[in-house]
Amino acid sequence: MAARKSRFAGFTLVEIMIVVSIIGLLAAIAMPNWVRARSNSQATACINNLRQIDGAKQQWALENKVTGTNTPSIDQIQPYLGRGTAGMRPACPNDPTQNFGASYTMGDLATPPTCQINPTNHVLQ
């Protein structure tokens, strides 16, 4: 009895199911690492924003010869933020409104700025 050859070449259902299960397993392994990397990058971006705000406050204080008890407004430090000619108000990446006032508290010159969205993980040290 001769073996019968099929004219249709393709994958069987079992082979497709094995490939899909392997892809699912790889995705299950990769997703937690991706989420962790995303949260770490957002924290780093927020801390860098805090550094820029603090540097802008200090630059404003030097140029205007003010003491550590003064509190500048965002309009006063905006030219020192270094984002274009007029500066740009940064916002925490975790802030859904992307609003400076909702993201950060500046404080006086002696106090470092703080993040209002995630004050425990986004800390300027």
C-alpha positions in Angstrom: 0.0 0.0 0.0 1.5 3.3 -1.1 1.6 6.3 1.2 -0.8 9.1 0.2 0.8 12.5 -0.2 -1.3 15.6 0.4 -1.2 18.4 -2.0 -1.8 21.0 0.8 1.2 21.9 2.8 0.6 23.6 6.1 0.7 23.4 9.9 -1.4 21.2 11.9 -3.6 22.4 14.8 -1.3 20.9 17.4 1.8 22.7 15.9 -0.1 26.1 15.9 -1.2 25.5 19.5 2.4 24.8 20.6 3.6 28.0 18.9 0.8 30.1 20.5 1.5 28.6 24.0 5.3 29.4 23.7 4.5 33.0 22.7 2.1 33.3 25.6 4.7 31.9 28.0 7.3 34.4 26.7 4.8 37.3 27.1 4.0 36.2 30.7 7.7 36.3 31.5 8.3 39.6 29.7 5.4 41.7 31.0 6.4 42.2 34.6 9.9 43.2 33.5 8.4 45.7 31.1 6.1 47.2 33.7 9.0 47.5 36.2 11.2 49.2 33.6 8.5 51.6 32.7 7.9 52.6 36.4 11.7 53.0 36.9 12.0 55.3 33.8 9.0 57.4 35.0 10.6 57.8 38.5 13.9 58.8 36.9 12.2 61.4 34.7 10.4 62.8 37.7 13.6 63.0 39.7 15.3 64.8 36.8 12.5 67.3 36.7 12.9 67.9 40.4 16.6 68.5 39.8 15.9 71.0 37.1 13.4 72.8 39.3 15.9 73.0 42.1 18.6 74.2 39.8 16.3 76.9 38.4 15.4 78.1 41.9 19.1 78.3 42.9 19.9 80.2 39.6 17.1 82.6 40.2 18.3 83.2 43.8 21.8 83.9 42.6 20.8 86.3 39.9 18.3 88.2 42.1 20.5 88.1 45.3 17.8 86.7 47.5 18.1 84.6 50.7 17.0 81.0 51.5 13.7 82.0 53.0 12.2 83.4 49.8 9.9 81.3 47.7 10.0 81.9 43.9 6.9 81.4 41.8 6.9 79.2 38.7 6.8 82.3 36.5 10.0 83.6 38.1 12.0 80.4 37.6 10.5 79.4 34.2 13.2 81.1 32.2 15.8 79.1 34.0 14.3 75.7 33.3 16.3 75.4 30.1 13.5 74.2 27.9 13.5 76.7 25.1 13.8 80.4 25.3 10.8 80.9 27.7 11.2 77.6 29.5 8.6 74.9 29.8 6.9 73.8 33.0 7.7 70.2 33.7 5.1 67.7 35.0 5.5 64.3 36.6 5.1 61.5 34.1 2.6 59.8 36.4 0.4 62.9 36.5 -2.7 62.3 34.3 -3.3 66.1 34.0 0.3 66.9 33.1 0.0 70.1 35.2 3.0 71.6 37.0 0.9 72.8 39.9 -0.6 69.3 40.4 2.8 67.6 40.0 5.3 69.5 42.1 5.6 71.7 45.2 8.5 74.1 45.0 8.9 75.3 48.5 11.4 78.0 49.6 15.0 78.1 48.4 16.3 76.0 51.4 13.7 73.3 50.8 14.1 70.9 47.8 11.1 70.6 45.5 8.8 67.5 46.0 6.6 65.4 43.8 2.9 65.4 44.8 2.0 62.5 42.7 4.4 59.9 44.2 6.2 61.5 47.1 7.6 58.3 48.5 9.4 57.1 45.3 10.0 60.3 43.5 12.4 62.0 45.9 15.2 64.4 45.2 18.2 63.4 47.2 
